[in-house]
Amino acid sequence: MTAIRVLSYNVRYANRGDHHDAWHDRRDAVARLVRFHRPDVAAFQEPLPDQRRDLRERLPSYEFVGRGRGTDSEGEGCPIAVRADRWEVVDDDTFWLSETPDRQSIGWDAAYPRIATWARVRAVDGDAATELLVVNTHFDHVSAHARRESARLLRERLPGMAESDAGEPAESVPIALVGDLNCTPGSDPYRILLGDDPETGSSGPNETGDDRLRLRDAAAAADLRHGPHTSLTDFARLIDGRRIDHALVSPEFDVEAFATLADRDDRGRYPSDHLPILTRMTL
């Protein structure tokens, strides 16, 4: 049995208009939070290139993968950081949430380019055969249509991304899909990711009975639930009813606990306009 802790954290892009909540006043608190909770995998949303550099410098025990959503890896990213003492990255890549996912592009009527970064990781201690796929994404904040289509694209691509060449025939590794989906439980994109597409009427596993596409909300599946039932802040206060950061996991995981972490920094403020979420699981 392998214990796995996956953290997802929208750290907010470095916005000069944030004044006393500017990135240089928050970056140490963000890194301390991650180091204290010590997840096996930390998935970040929104960091710009300089922020990604700051996170790498402050989290030296983690291997980072992922690129920015713009040309030449510029722009906001969805990097994944993996604890190098426990896991090795077997494969990774980034694609765009669009009609042309394999090249830099804006999908549907989204306000900005949106991406998903994935990493297939393998345990380096204990059961070295343990592998999992972690997918980190950030859906558009403006277009409901783009969010729905992004969810459908992810469901289409997930099985291929999860195929492992470790077995004959190819086996599917467990999946943890995390990120800022800019939608709440019960919304169309959320339902689509769980296999309940309101437009097509599909529900549960796909028509061939392939259970690899069966995902569940870790917050609902967890034996222990801790923290606020929202994940959005204005740096000073929680914004009620906005659980838009999610962890969706495949059935192979035994979800022991799910937490929305309401840690404040030494100024008494939240280090981001999102709260990080932490899922504790076993395989």
N, C-alpha and C positions, 0 to 999 in steps of 0.2 A: 504494500500500500504506500502510495506517494502523496504527501501533503503538498498542496499548491495554494499560494495566495496571489490573487490577481487584483491589481489596483488600476482604476481608470480615473484620470484627472484632467479636466479642462483647466489649464493654468492661465488662461486669458492672454491674448497677444499683447505685446508691448505697445500700449497705447499712450502716447504722450499726453493725452487729455485726462489721464487718470490721476494726475497730480500726486497726492500723498499715497496713492495706491499704485504708483508707477512700478514697473517691473523691478528696477534696481532696489526698491524698498521691500519687495516681496520674495525675490528669488531665493534668499537664504532660508526663509520660512518654508517655502515650497520644498526645497531639498531636505530640510530637517524633518519635515513631516514624512517624506518618503523613507528616509533613513531610519526613523523611529519605528515605523510600521513594517519595514523591511519586507516588502512583497517579493515574491519570486519574479513576477513580471509587473512592470509599471507601464501603462499605456497613457500617453499624454496627447491632448488635443490643443491646437492653436499656436504652439510656440513657433516663433520666427527663427531664422538661422542663428542670430546671436543668442536667443533664448535656448535653443538646442545646445549650443556650445556651453552656455552657463550650466545647464543641467548635466551635461557630460562631465564637466569639471568638478561639480559638486557631488556627483554620484559615481566615483571612480570604480566601484565594485560591480558596475552594470555595463553590459555591452549594449550599445544603441544601434538600432537599424531604422531605416525609413528616410524619406526625402521630403522636400517641400512640394507644394501643389503647383507651383509655377515653373516656368522654364529654368533650366540650370539648377534645379532643386531649390529655387528661391521660394519665398512666400511661406504661409503657414504649413505646418506639417502635422502628422499623426505618428510620431516616433514611438517605438516600442523599446523599452529597456529591460534587459534580461540579466538576472543575477548570475554572474559568470562562475561562481563557486558551486552552483547547483545545476545549471543548464547550459547547453551549448546550442547556438543557432544552426540548424541544419539547412534552412533555406528561408528566403524572405523576398518580398517584392512590394511594390506600391502600384495601384491602378486607380484610374479616375472613375468617379461615379457619373457616367455619361453614356451616350450611345456609342462612343469610341473609347472604351476604357483603357486601351493599351497605349494611348498617347495623351499628352497634356490637352485638356479640353474642359469646357463647361457643359454640363448635362441639362437637357430639357430647358426649363426656364429658371434655373438656379441663379442666385445673385452672384455667386463666386464659384470657381472651380472647387470641387469636393473630391476627396480621395479616401481610400482605405489602404492601410499598410498591414501586412500580415507577416508573421514569423512562425515557422514550424521549429519547435525546440525539443531537445532530447535531454533527459536527465543524465548527469555525469557522475552522480553518486547513487548508491542504492541500486535500484532496478534500472540499468542503463538502457533497457528496451522501452522505457516509458517515453512516449512522445505526445505532444499536443500541438494544436494549431491555435494561435492567438491572432485575432483580427481586430484592428483598432480603426474606428471611423468617426467622421463628424458630418452629419447631414446638414443640408442647407437650412438656414434659419428663416428664410422668406417664403420659399415655394413649397406648398403642400404636395403639388404634383411631383416635384423633384424628389421629395422625401419618399413618396410612394415608389417611384421608379428606382430609386437608389436601393430600397429594401428588396425589390424584385431582382435587381441585378446581383445583389449579395447572395440571395438564395440560389440564384442560378450558378454562381461561381464557387460557392462554398464547397460542394462535394469534390470538385477537382482539386481545389487547394488543399483539402484534407487527405488526399490519397497519399499513402506512404508506400515507398518501395521496399519496406523492410520485410514484407511477407510475399508469398506466392500463393494465390494471386494477390494483387495490391490490396492492402487493408486501409481502412479509414481511421484516422486518428481523432481523438476527442477534440471538440471545438469550443473555444470561448470567444464570443463576439462581444466586444465592449466599445463604449464610446458615448459621445454626446449626440443623441439622435434628434434633438430638438423637437421631441414629441413625448407625450405622457402615455402611461399604460392605457390600453384600450383604443388608442388612435390607430388609423389605418396602417401606417408604416410599422408600428409595433406588432399589430396583428399579422401583417404579411411576413415579417421575420419569424414569427412563431408558427407559420404555416397555415394561417387562417386568412386567406386573401379575400376581402369582401367583394372584389370585382369578379374574380373567377369562380368563387364559391369553394375553392380548395380548402381543405382542413386537415391538419395533422401531416403525416408522412406523404410524400408525393405519390402519384398514381401507381408507380411500380412497387410501392411498399418499402421504399428505401428509407430506413430509419436514420440515415446520416443527416438528413435535413430536419430532424426533430430537435427543436431548441425549446428551452424553457427559461423563464425569468428567474434568475438566481435569487432575487429579493423575495419572490413568492415561494420558491422551493426550499429556502434555507430553514434549517431547524431553529436557528436563532437569528432574530432580526434586531438590529441595533441602530440608533440614531434617528435623525429627522426623516420624515416622509416627503422631503423635498430635496433638491440638489442645487438650487439656485439661490444666490445671495446678491446683495448690493454692496458687498465688502463689510458692511456694518450689521445688517439684519438678514434673516432668512426670508425668502419670498415663498409664501405658502403655496402648496398645490402644484409645484413645478418639478416633479421628478422626471427630468429629461435625460439623465445620465443612467445608462443601463449596462447590465451584464447578462447576456443570454448564453446559456451553456447547453451542451448536448447531454443525453441521458447517462453517459458513462461516469459523469461526475457525481459524487455524493456531496451535496452542498451543505456544509456544516453551519456556516454563518455568513450573513450579509450585513455590512455596515455602511451607513452614510456618515463619513467622518466630519464632525463639526469642530475640529481643532482650530483654535485661534492663534495668531502669532503674539509676539511679546508686546505688541501695541494694542492687543485686544480686538484685532480685526481679522477677518478671514483672509487667507493669503491669495484668494482668487474670487471671482464672481460665481464660481461653481464649487460645490463641495466634492471632494474625491469620494469614490465608492470602492469598497474593499470586499472581495469575495473570498472566503476560505473554503477550500474543497479538498477532497481526496480522490485518488484514482486507484 
